[in-house]
Amino acid sequence: MNTRSQSLDTAGIESTSTSATHNRWLQLGLGLVCMMAISSPQYVWTLMTRPLAAKLGIALPELQVTFSLLIILQTFFSPFQGKLIDRFGPRMLISIGTVMSGLSWVLASQVHSAPMLYLTYGVVGGLGTGIVYVGVVGLMVRWFPAQRGFAAGAVAAGYGMGAIVTTFPIASSLQARGIDATLWIFGIAFAIVGLLASQGLRVPPSHEAAAASSSGSTSVVNLRPSQTLKTPIFWLMFAMMTMMSTSGLMVTSQMATFAADFGVTKVLVFGMAALPLALTIDRFTNGLTRPLFGWVSDRVGRENTMFFAFALEGVAMALWLLTRDNAVLFVLLSGVVFFGWGEIFSLFPSTLTDTFGISRKGSARSSAARSPR
């Protein structure tokens, strides 16, 4: 009788596992769309700086406070956002986050002062994108417990590459319609797309963990957030993430300024304007590197992959600076810079879950995974 019962249980787990395996690719696709819907506030910001500065009559350093608020609220509210996701579930919070992200652009289109821009684009946008990022990455590593590097990298690619489809349309809209109409139109579009995609997100069934365990995935003790924060390795990874992310965020926010200083803004490269072309290539390489290096790290180890990728980033930044007067190399090397940078958003989340487990990943461990985003 026990044998028959065990056979039925095993059959049930196998049936559930087969269904979950099919469903997890759908979940990955939906998570990818959600991430793409929230990517433009960060990665297209550089196109907004001059129009917004002219509209509000403020200097660039004062305007860049908006971007700083966006990044700070994405990052340092991540533990709080993770706790909300743990409590209310990923679908509800990710739905709210996608709407907040799109709404931040709609509200920003109506502002006439710097403080209101800080509140709408910076605060509302930062909180919204942070909720979605933490929620989607945390959900995907639960759906792919044996391929965490690839899963985290795949959805992070949506965040890095999402602006590919919007960079040229937004640049064209800014010239044709102006800053207010552009923010309003694209903000509504982002909110609708993200909200629709988030409705299909689900938490993996309980049998998925059993199936993953039986397939040979490594078992890791799930530490509580308070335990995680007491370990030296957590703070080491926090410091590493902070140092590595700084270079890419600097380039992301100041790309248009760099292009102007280097004298390549109005230069045509391969028949296209250098700045939008560079931004498009950057979005592609920034997205490609995340699942690629995540997949590599699943096979050769996180530390080995980090060593190679971090060295590539340092060399690329140095060469980019040395060849800054060449418009073609400006465009091409900017892509290499982002290729050496973007992988941190797959390597660190997967390393954290390898080390501290995937239970309640959304809360404490999101601090290092998005420090600073």
C-alpha positions as a Markdown table, in Angstrom:
| # | Residue | x | y | z |
|---|---|---|---|---|
| 1 | Met | 0.0 | 0.0 | 0.0 |
| 2 | Asn | 2.8 | 2.3 | 0.9 |
| 3 | Thr | 4.6 | 1.5 | -2.4 |
| 4 | Arg | 1.4 | 2.3 | -4.4 |
| 5 | Ser | 1.0 | 5.6 | -2.5 |
| 6 | Gln | 4.6 | 6.5 | -3.1 |
| 7 | Ser | 4.2 | 5.8 | -6.8 |
| 8 | Leu | 1.1 | 8.0 | -7.0 |
| 9 | Asp | 2.9 | 10.8 | -5.2 |
| 10 | Thr | 5.9 | 10.4 | -7.6 |
| 11 | Ala | 3.6 | 10.4 | -10.6 |
| 12 | Gly | 1.9 | 13.5 | -9.3 |
| 13 | Ile | 5.2 | 15.3 | -8.8 |
| 14 | Glu | 6.4 | 14.4 | -12.3 |
| 15 | Ser | 3.1 | 15.6 | -13.8 |
| 16 | Thr | 3.2 | 18.8 | -11.9 |
| 17 | Ser | 6.9 | 19.2 | -12.8 |
| 18 | Thr | 6.2 | 18.8 | -16.5 |
| 19 | Ser | 3.5 | 21.4 | -16.4 |
| 20 | Ala | 5.6 | 23.7 | -14.4 |
| 21 | Thr | 8.6 | 23.3 | -16.8 |
| 22 | His | 6.3 | 24.4 | -19.7 |
| 23 | Asn | 4.8 | 27.2 | -17.6 |
| 24 | Arg | 8.1 | 28.6 | -16.4 |
| 25 | Trp | 9.1 | 29.7 | -19.9 |
| 26 | Leu | 5.9 | 31.6 | -20.2 |
| 27 | Gln | 6.7 | 33.2 | -16.8 |
| 28 | Leu | 10.1 | 34.1 | -18.1 |
| 29 | Gly | 8.6 | 35.8 | -21.1 |
| 30 | Leu | 6.1 | 37.7 | -19.1 |
| 31 | Gly | 8.8 | 38.8 | -16.7 |
| 32 | Leu | 10.9 | 40.0 | -19.6 |
| 33 | Val | 8.1 | 42.1 | -20.9 |
| 34 | Cys | 7.5 | 43.7 | -17.5 |
| 35 | Met | 11.2 | 44.6 | -17.3 |
| 36 | Met | 11.2 | 46.1 | -20.7 |
| 37 | Ala | 8.2 | 48.3 | -19.8 |
| 38 | Ile | 10.1 | 49.9 | -16.9 |
| 39 | Ser | 13.5 | 50.3 | -18.6 |
| 40 | Ser | 13.1 | 53.6 | -20.4 |
| 41 | Pro | 13.0 | 55.9 | -17.3 |
| 42 | Gln | 16.6 | 55.0 | -16.6 |
| 43 | Tyr | 18.1 | 54.2 | -20.0 |
| 44 | Val | 16.5 | 57.0 | -22.1 |
| 45 | Trp | 17.0 | 59.6 | -19.4 |
| 46 | Thr | 20.0 | 61.1 | -21.2 |
| 47 | Leu | 17.7 | 62.1 | -24.1 |
| 48 | Met | 15.5 | 64.0 | -21.7 |
| 49 | Thr | 18.1 | 66.1 | -20.0 |
| 50 | Arg | 18.4 | 69.0 | -22.5 |
| 51 | Pro | 14.7 | 69.4 | -23.2 |
| 52 | Leu | 13.8 | 69.2 | -19.5 |
| 53 | Ala | 16.5 | 71.7 | -18.6 |
| 54 | Ala | 15.3 | 74.1 | -21.2 |
| 55 | Lys | 11.6 | 73.7 | -20.2 |
| 56 | Leu | 12.3 | 74.2 | -16.4 |
| 57 | Gly | 15.1 | 76.8 | -16.9 |
| 58 | Ile | 17.5 | 74.9 | -14.6 |
| 59 | Ala | 21.2 | 73.9 | -14.9 |
| 60 | Leu | 22.2 | 70.3 | -15.7 |
| 61 | Pro | 23.5 | 69.5 | -12.2 |
| 62 | Glu | 20.2 | 70.5 | -10.7 |
| 63 | Leu | 18.3 | 68.5 | -13.2 |
| 64 | Gln | 20.4 | 65.4 | -12.5 |
| 65 | Val | 19.1 | 65.2 | -9.0 |
| 66 | Thr | 16.1 | 63.6 | -10.6 |
| 67 | Phe | 18.2 | 60.7 | -11.9 |
| 68 | Ser | 19.9 | 60.4 | -8.5 |
| 69 | Leu | 16.5 | 60.1 | -6.8 |
| 70 | Leu | 15.4 | 57.5 | -9.3 |
| 71 | Ile | 18.5 | 55.3 | -8.6 |
| 72 | Ile | 18.5 | 55.8 | -4.9 |
| 73 | Leu | 14.8 | 54.9 | -4.5 |
| 74 | Gln | 15.2 | 51.9 | -6.8 |
| 75 | Thr | 18.1 | 50.7 | -4.6 |
| 76 | Phe | 17.7 | 51.5 | -1.0 |
| 77 | Phe | 14.0 | 50.8 | -0.8 |
| 78 | Ser | 14.5 | 47.3 | -2.2 |
| 79 | Pro | 14.4 | 45.5 | 1.1 |
| 80 | Phe | 11.1 | 47.2 | 2.0 |
| 81 | Gln | 9.7 | 46.5 | -1.5 |
| 82 | Gly | 10.8 | 42.9 | -1.2 |
| 83 | Lys | 9.0 | 42.6 | 2.1 |
| 84 | Leu | 5.8 | 43.9 | 0.5 |
| 85 | Ile | 6.2 | 41.3 | -2.3 |
| 86 | Asp | 6.7 | 38.5 | 0.2 |
| 87 | Arg | 3.5 | 39.6 | 2.0 |
| 88 | Phe | 1.1 | 40.4 | -0.9 |
| 89 | Gly | 2.6 | 38.3 | -3.7 |
| 90 | Pro | 4.5 | 39.3 | -6.8 |
| 91 | Arg | 1.6 | 39.7 | -9.3 |
| 92 | Met | -0.1 | 42.5 | -7.3 |
| 93 | Leu | 3.0 | 44.4 | -6.4 |
| 94 | Ile | 4.5 | 44.1 | -9.9 |
| 95 | Ser | 1.3 | 45.3 | -11.4 |
| 96 | Ile | 1.4 | 48.3 | -9.1 |
| 97 | Gly | 5.0 | 48.9 | -9.9 |
| 98 | Thr | 4.5 | 48.9 | -13.7 |
| 99 | Val | 1.7 | 51.4 | -13.4 |
| 100 | Met | 3.7 | 53.7 | -11.1 |
| 101 | Ser | 6.6 | 53.6 | -13.5 |
| 102 | Gly | 4.5 | 54.6 | -16.5 |
| 103 | Leu | 2.5 | 57.1 | -14.4 |
| 104 | Ser | 5.8 | 58.8 | -13.4 |
| 105 | Trp | 6.2 | 59.9 | -17.0 |
| 106 | Val | 2.6 | 61.0 | -17.4 |
| 107 | Leu | 2.9 | 63.1 | -14.2 |
| 108 | Ala | 6.3 | 64.5 | -15.2 |
| 109 | Ser | 4.8 | 65.8 | -18.4 |
| 110 | Gln | 2.6 | 68.2 | -16.3 |
| 111 | Val | 5.3 | 69.7 | -14.1 |
| 112 | His | 6.7 | 73.2 | -14.2 |
| 113 | Ser | 9.3 | 73.1 | -11.5 |
| 114 | Ala | 12.3 | 71.1 | -10.5 |
| 115 | Pro | 10.9 | 69.8 | -7.1 |
| 116 | Met | 7.8 | 68.5 | -8.9 |
| 117 | Leu | 10.0 | 66.7 | -11.4 |
| 118 | Tyr | 11.9 | 65.2 | -8.5 |
| 119 | Leu | 8.7 | 63.9 | -7.0 |
| 120 | Thr | 7.2 | 62.5 | -10.2 |
| 121 | Tyr | 10.0 | 61.2 | -12.3 |
| 122 | Gly | 12.4 | 60.5 | -9.5 |
| 123 | Val | 10.3 | 59.4 | -6.5 |
| 124 | Val | 7.3 | 57.8 | -8.1 |
| 125 | Gly | 9.4 | 56.3 | -11.0 |
| 126 | Gly | 12.1 | 55.1 | -8.7 |
| 127 | Leu | 9.7 | 53.3 | -6.3 |
| 128 | Gly | 7.8 | 51.8 | -9.2 |
| 129 | Thr | 10.8 | 50.4 | -11.1 |
| 130 | Gly | 12.3 | 49.1 | -7.9 |
| 131 | Ile | 9.2 | 47.1 | -7.1 |
| 132 | Val | 9.1 | 45.5 | -10.5 |
| 133 | Tyr | 12.8 | 44.7 | -10.7 |
| 134 | Val | 13.0 | 43.1 | -7.3 |
| 135 | Gly | 9.8 | 41.2 | -7.8 |
| 136 | Val | 10.6 | 39.8 | -11.2 |
| 137 | Val | 14.1 | 38.7 | -10.5 |
| 138 | Gly | 13.1 | 37.2 | -7.2 |
| 139 | Leu | 10.3 | 35.3 | -8.9 |
| 140 | Met | 12.4 | 34.0 | -11.8 |
| 141 | Val | 15.1 | 32.5 | -9.6 |
| 142 | Arg | 12.3 | 30.5 | -7.9 |
| 143 | Trp | 11.1 | 29.2 | -11.3 |
| 144 | Phe | 14.6 | 28.3 | -12.4 |
| 145 | Pro | 16.4 | 27.1 | -9.2 |
| 146 | Ala | 19.0 | 25.1 | -11.1 |
| 147 | Gln | 19.7 | 27.9 | -13.7 |
| 148 | Arg | 19.6 | 31.0 | -11.5 |
| 149 | Gly | 22.3 | 32.8 | -13.4 |
| 150 | Phe | 20.5 | 32.4 | -16.7 |
| 151 | Ala | 17.1 | 33.2 | -15.3 |
| 152 | Ala | 18.2 | 36.4 | -13.5 |
| 153 | Gly | 20.2 | 37.4 | -16.6 |
| 154 | Ala | 17.3 | 36.8 | -19.0 |
| 155 | Val | 14.9 | 39.1 | -17.2 |
| 156 | Ala | 17.6 | 41.6 | -16.4 |
| 157 | Ala | 18.2 | 41.7 | -20.2 |
| 158 | Gly | 14.7 | 43.0 | -20.6 |
| 159 | Tyr | 15.6 | 45.9 | -18.4 |
| 160 | Gly | 18.9 | 46.5 | -20.2 |
| 161 | Met | 17.5 | 46.0 | -23.8 |
| 162 | Gly | 14.0 | 47.3 | -23.4 |
| 163 | Ala | 15.0 | 50.8 | -24.4 |
| 164 | Ile | 16.2 | 49.4 | -27.8 |
| 165 | Val | 12.7 | 49.6 | -29.1 |
| 166 | Thr | 12.1 | 53.1 | -27.7 |
| 167 | Thr | 15.3 | 55.0 | -28.1 |
| 168 | Phe | 14.8 | 56.1 | -31.8 |
| 169 | Pro | 11.0 | 56.6 | -31.4 |
| 170 | Ile | 11.5 | 58.7 | -28.3 |
| 171 | Ala | 14.3 | 60.7 | -30.0 |
| 172 | Ser | 12.0 | 61.3 | -33.0 |
| 173 | Ser | 9.0 | 62.2 | -30.8 |
| 174 | Leu | 11.1 | 64.7 | -28.8 |
| 175 | Gln | 11.9 | 66.5 | -32.1 |
| 176 | Ala | 8.4 | 66.3 | -33.5 |
| 177 | Arg | 6.1 | 66.7 | -30.5 |
| 178 | Gly | 8.3 | 68.1 | -27.6 |
| 179 | Ile | 9.0 | 66.8 | -24.2 |
| 180 | Asp | 5.5 | 67.0 | -22.6 |
| 181 | Ala | 3.7 | 65.0 | -25.3 |
| 182 | Thr | 6.5 | 62.5 | -25.5 |
| 183 | Leu | 6.4 | 61.8 | -21.8 |
| 184 | Trp | 2.6 | 61.5 | -21.8 |
| 185 | Ile | 2.3 | 59.2 | -24.8 |
| 186 | Phe | 5.1 | 56.8 | -23.8 |
| 187 | Gly | 4.2 | 56.8 | -20.1 |
| 188 | Ile | 0.7 | 55.6 | -20.9 |
| 189 | Ala | 2.1 | 53.0 | -23.3 |
| 190 | Phe | 4.6 | 51.6 | -20.7 |
| 191 | Ala | 1.9 | 51.4 | -18.0 |
| 192 | Ile | -0.5 | 49.5 | -20.2 |
| 193 | Val | 2.0 | 47.0 | -21.5 |
| 194 | Gly | 3.5 | 46.3 | -18.1 |
| 195 | Leu | 0.1 | 46.0 | -16.4 |
| 196 | Leu | -1.1 | 43.5 | -19.0 |
| 197 | Ala | 2.0 | 41.4 | -18.8 |
| 198 | Ser | 2.0 | 41.3 | -15.0 |
| 199 | Gln | -1.4 | 39.7 | -14.9 |
| 200 | Gly | 0.0 | 36.4 | -16.0 |
| 201 | Leu | 2.7 | 36.1 | -13.4 |
| 202 | Arg | 2.4 | 33.2 | -10.9 |
| 203 | Val | 4.3 | 31.8 | -8.0 |
| 204 | Pro | 5.8 | 28.3 | -8.9 |
| 205 | Pro | 3.9 | 25.3 | -7.5 |
| 206 | Ser | 5.3 | 23.6 | -4.4 |
| 207 | His | 6.3 | 20.5 | -6.3 |
| 208 | Glu | 8.7 | 22.5 | -8.4 |
| 209 | Ala | 11.2 | 22.6 | -5.6 |
| 210 | Ala | 11.0 | 18.8 | -5.2 |
| 211 | Ala | 11.4 | 18.3 | -8.9 |
| 212 | Ala | 14.5 | 20.6 | -8.9 |
| 213 | Ser | 15.9 | 18.8 | -6.0 |
| 214 | Ser | 15.5 | 15.4 | -7.6 |
| 215 | Ser | 17.2 | 16.7 | -10.8 |
| 216 | Gly | 20.4 | 17.3 | -8.9 |
| 217 | Ser | 20.3 | 21.1 | -8.1 |
| 218 | Thr | 22.4 | 22.2 | -5.2 |
| 219 | Ser | 20.6 | 22.6 | -1.9 |
| 220 | Val | 21.3 | 25.8 | -0.1 |
| 221 | Val | 20.2 | 26.8 | 3.4 |
| 222 | Asn | 17.7 | 29.7 | 3.3 |
| 223 | Leu | 18.9 | 32.3 | 5.7 |
| 224 | Arg | 16.6 | 34.9 | 7.1 |
| 225 | Pro | 17.3 | 38.6 | 6.2 |
| 226 | Ser | 18.6 | 39.3 | 9.6 |
| 227 | Gln | 21.1 | 36.4 | 9.3 |
| 228 | Thr | 22.1 | 37.4 | 5.8 |
| 229 | Leu | 23.0 | 41.0 | 7.0 |
| 230 | Lys | 25.3 | 39.6 | 9.7 |
| 231 | Thr | 27.6 | 37.8 | 7.2 |
| 232 | Pro | 30.8 | 39.4 | 5.9 |
| 233 | Ile | 30.3 | 38.0 | 2.4 |
| 234 | Phe | 27.0 | 39.9 | 2.1 |
| 235 | Trp | 28.7 | 43.2 | 2.7 |
| 236 | Leu | 31.7 | 42.3 | 0.5 |
| 237 | Met | 29.2 | 41.7 | -2.4 |
| 238 | Phe | 27.4 | 44.9 | -1.5 |
| 239 | Ala | 30.7 | 46.8 | -1.9 |
| 240 | Met | 31.6 | 45.1 | -5.1 |
| 241 | Met | 28.2 | 45.7 | -6.6 |
| 242 | Thr | 28.4 | 49.4 | -5.6 |
| 243 | Met | 31.8 | 49.9 | -7.2 |
| 244 | Met | 30.9 | 48.1 | -10.4 |
| 245 | Ser | 27.6 | 49.7 | -10.9 |
| 246 | Thr | 29.0 | 53.3 | -10.5 |
| 247 | Ser | 30.7 | 53.3 | -13.9 |
| 248 | Gly | 27.7 | 52.2 | -15.9 |
| 249 | Leu | 25.3 | 54.5 | -14.1 |
| 250 | Met | 27.7 | 57.4 | -14.7 |
| 251 | Val | 27.7 | 56.7 | -18.5 |
| 252 | Thr | 23.9 | 56.0 | -18.5 |
| 253 | Ser | 23.1 | 59.4 | -17.0 |
| 254 | Gln | 25.8 | 61.5 | -18.8 |
| 255 | Met | 26.0 | 59.9 | -22.3 |
| 256 | Ala | 24.6 | 62.9 | -24.1 |
| 257 | Thr | 26.9 | 65.2 | -22.2 |
| 258 | Phe | 29.9 | 63.0 | -23.0 |
| 259 | Ala | 29.0 | 63.0 | -26.7 |
| 260 | Ala | 28.8 | 66.8 | -26.7 |
| 261 | Asp | 32.1 | 67.2 | -24.9 |
| 262 | Phe | 33.8 | 64.7 | -27.2 |
| 263 | Gly | 32.4 | 66.6 | -30.2 |
| 264 | Val | 30.5 | 63.6 | -31.8 |
| 265 | Thr | 26.9 | 64.6 | -31.1 |
| 266 | Lys | 26.1 | 65.7 | -34.7 |
| 267 | Val | 28.5 | 63.3 | -36.4 |
| 268 | Leu | 26.9 | 60.6 | -38.6 |
| 269 | Val | 28.2 | 57.1 | -38.1 |
| 270 | Phe | 27.1 | 54.4 | -40.6 |
| 271 | Gly | 24.5 | 57.0 | -41.8 |
| 272 | Met | 22.9 | 57.6 | -38.4 |
| 273 | Ala | 23.4 | 60.2 | -35.7 |
| 274 | Ala | 26.2 | 59.0 | -33.4 |
| 275 | Leu | 24.3 | 59.5 | -30.0 |
| 276 | Pro | 21.1 | 57.6 | -30.8 |
| 277 | Leu | 23.1 | 54.9 | -32.5 |
| 278 | Ala | 25.4 | 54.5 | -29.6 |
| 279 | Leu | 22.4 | 54.4 | -27.2 |
| 280 | Thr | 20.8 | 51.7 | -29.3 |
| 281 | Ile | 24.0 | 49.6 | -29.4 |
| 282 | Asp | 24.5 | 50.1 | -25.7 |
| 283 | Arg | 21.0 | 48.8 | -24.9 |
| 284 | Phe | 21.6 | 45.7 | -27.0 |
| 285 | Thr | 25.0 | 44.8 | -25.5 |
| 286 | Asn | 23.8 | 45.8 | -22.0 |
| 287 | Gly | 20.9 | 43.3 | -22.4 |
| 288 | Leu | 22.8 | 40.6 | -24.3 |
| 289 | Thr | 25.6 | 40.4 | -21.6 |
| 290 | Arg | 23.1 | 39.5 | -18.8 |
| 291 | Pro | 21.8 | 36.1 | -19.9 |
| 292 | Leu | 25.1 | 35.3 | -21.7 |
| 293 | Phe | 27.3 | 35.8 | -18.6 |
| 294 | Gly | 24.6 | 34.3 | -16.4 |
| 295 | Trp | 24.6 | 31.2 | -18.6 |
| 296 | Val | 28.4 | 31.1 | -18.5 |
| 297 | Ser | 28.5 | 31.5 | -14.7 |
| 298 | Asp | 26.1 | 28.5 | -14.3 |
| 299 | Arg | 28.9 | 26.4 | -16.0 |
| 300 | Val | 32.3 | 27.8 | -15.1 |
| 301 | Gly | 31.4 | 29.5 | -11.7 |
| 302 | Arg | 30.3 | 32.9 | -10.6 |
| 303 | Glu | 33.8 | 34.1 | -9.4 |
| 304 | Asn | 35.6 | 33.1 | -12.6 |
| 305 | Thr | 33.0 | 34.8 | -14.7 |
| 306 | Met | 33.2 | 38.0 | -12.5 |
| 307 | Phe | 36.9 | 38.1 | -12.9 |
| 308 | Phe | 36.8 | 38.1 | -16.7 |
| 309 | Ala | 33.8 | 40.5 | -17.0 |
| 310 | Phe | 35.1 | 43.0 | -14.5 |
| 311 | Ala | 38.5 | 43.1 | -16.3 |
| 312 | Leu | 36.8 | 43.6 | -19.6 |
| 313 | Glu | 34.9 | 46.6 | -18.2 |
| 314 | Gly | 38.1 | 48.3 | -17.0 |
| 315 | Val | 39.9 | 47.8 | -20.3 |
| 316 | Ala | 36.9 | 49.0 | -22.3 |
| 317 | Met | 36.5 | 52.2 | -20.2 |
| 318 | Ala | 40.2 | 53.0 | -20.6 |
| 319 | Leu | 40.2 | 52.5 | -24.4 |
| 320 | Trp | 36.9 | 54.5 | -24.7 |
| 321 | Leu | 38.5 | 57.5 | -23.0 |
| 322 | Leu | 41.7 | 57.3 | -25.0 |
| 323 | Thr | 39.9 | 57.2 | -28.4 |
| 324 | Arg | 37.2 | 59.7 | -27.5 |
| 325 | Asp | 37.8 | 61.9 | -30.5 |
| 326 | Asn | 36.9 | 59.1 | -33.0 |
| 327 | Ala | 33.1 | 59.0 | -33.5 |
| 328 | Val | 33.1 | 55.4 | -34.8 |
| 329 | Leu | 35.1 | 54.2 | -31.9 |
| 330 | Phe | 32.9 | 56.3 | -29.6 |
| 331 | Val | 29.9 | 54.4 | -30.8 |
| 332 | Leu | 31.5 | 50.9 | -30.9 |
| 333 | Leu | 33.4 | 51.1 | -27.6 |
| 334 | Ser | 30.4 | 52.4 | -25.7 |
| 335 | Gly | 28.8 | 49.1 | -26.6 |
| 336 | Val | 31.8 | 47.2 | -25.2 |
| 337 | Val | 31.6 | 49.3 | -22.0 |
| 338 | Phe | 28.0 | 48.2 | -21.4 |
| 339 | Phe | 28.8 | 44.6 | -22.4 |
| 340 | Gly | 31.3 | 44.6 | -19.6 |
| 341 | Trp | 29.0 | 46.3 | -17.2 |
| 342 | Gly | 25.5 | 44.8 | -17.5 |
| 343 | Glu | 26.3 | 41.3 | -16.4 |
| 344 | Ile | 26.5 | 42.4 | -12.8 |
| 345 | Phe | 22.7 | 42.3 | -12.8 |
| 346 | Ser | 22.7 | 38.6 | -13.4 |
| 347 | Leu | 25.9 | 37.6 | -11.6 |
| 348 | Phe | 25.1 | 39.2 | -8.2 |
| 349 | Pro | 21.5 | 38.1 | -7.8 |
| 350 | Ser | 22.4 | 34.5 | -8.7 |
| 351 | Thr | 25.5 | 34.6 | -6.4 |
| 352 | Leu | 23.3 | 35.8 | -3.6 |
| 353 | Thr | 20.8 | 33.1 | -4.0 |
| 354 | Asp | 23.6 | 30.5 | -4.3 |
| 355 | Thr | 25.0 | 31.7 | -1.0 |
| 356 | Phe | 21.9 | 32.6 | 1.1 |
| 357 | Gly | 19.1 | 30.7 | -0.6 |
| 358 | Ile | 16.0 | 31.7 | -2.5 |
| 359 | Ser | 13.5 | 31.8 | 0.3 |
| 360 | Arg | 12.3 | 35.4 | 0.7 |
| 361 | Lys | 14.9 | 36.5 | -1.7 |
| 362 | Gly | 13.0 | 39.7 | -2.3 |
| 363 | Ser | 13.7 | 41.3 | 1.1 |
| 364 | Ala | 17.2 | 41.6 | 2.5 |
| 365 | Arg | 19.2 | 40.1 | -0.3 |
| 366 | Ser | 17.8 | 42.6 | -2.8 |
| 367 | Ser | 20.0 | 45.2 | -1.1 |
| 368 | Ala | 23.1 | 43.9 | -2.6 |
| 369 | Ala | 21.5 | 42.7 | -5.8 |
| 370 | Arg | 20.5 | 46.3 | -6.6 |
| 371 | Ser | 23.2 | 48.4 | -5.0 |
| 372 | Pro | 23.0 | 50.9 | -6.5 |
| 373 | Arg | 20.8 | 50.3 | -9.5 |
